[in-house]
């Protein structure tokens, strides 16, 4: 069993879960930091995957992990949309909507 590769997937899943928690709290600086950590892990995974292969059972575990990562990512994107829209407006120089 190739546990080293699965450990990379699990570490990426953990980071994505932490990103989701940070996004739910509006801590976008932490989200960005964790996104950088994910990028490093993904790079390391790509290198390790080139040298090793997963078996059938491991591939099934990987698929379940990837599904959870994708669900986390979708929720993070949903939470980020209002923040990104505000950022776009600020960069475009448009006034923000302020309730009176």
CORRA-V199411 format. One record per residue. N is the residue number from 1. NEAR is the number of other C-alpha atoms within 10 Angstrom. Layout:
n=N near=NEAR
n=N near=NEAR
//
This chain:
n=1 near=11
n=2 near=11
n=3 near=10
n=4 near=14
n=5 near=20
n=6 near=18
n=7 near=13
n=8 near=20
n=9 near=21
n=10 near=17
n=11 near=16
n=12 near=24
n=13 near=21
n=14 near=17
n=15 near=22
n=16 near=24
n=17 near=19
n=18 near=17
n=19 near=24
n=20 near=23
n=21 near=16
n=22 near=18
n=23 near=21
n=24 near=15
n=25 near=11
n=26 near=14
n=27 near=13
n=28 near=15
n=29 near=11
n=30 near=16
n=31 near=21
n=32 near=14
n=33 near=12
n=34 near=21
n=35 near=17
n=36 near=13
n=37 near=16
n=38 near=20
n=39 near=12
n=40 near=13
n=41 near=17
n=42 near=16
n=43 near=12
n=44 near=13
n=45 near=18
n=46 near=14
n=47 near=11
n=48 near=14
n=49 near=14
n=50 near=8
n=51 near=7
n=52 near=12
n=53 near=13
n=54 near=17
n=55 near=11
n=56 near=10
n=57 near=10
n=58 near=16
n=59 near=13
n=60 near=12
n=61 near=15
n=62 near=19
n=63 near=13
n=64 near=12
n=65 near=18
n=66 near=16
n=67 near=12
n=68 near=16
n=69 near=20
n=70 near=14
n=71 near=15
n=72 near=20
n=73 near=17
n=74 near=13
n=75 near=14
n=76 near=20
n=77 near=15
n=78 near=12
n=79 near=16
n=80 near=16
n=81 near=11
n=82 near=11
n=83 near=14
n=84 near=12
n=85 near=11
n=86 near=16
n=87 near=13
n=88 near=12
n=89 near=14
n=90 near=12
n=91 near=9
n=92 near=9
n=93 near=9
n=94 near=10
n=95 near=9
n=96 near=10
n=97 near=8
n=98 near=5
n=99 near=4
n=100 near=3
//
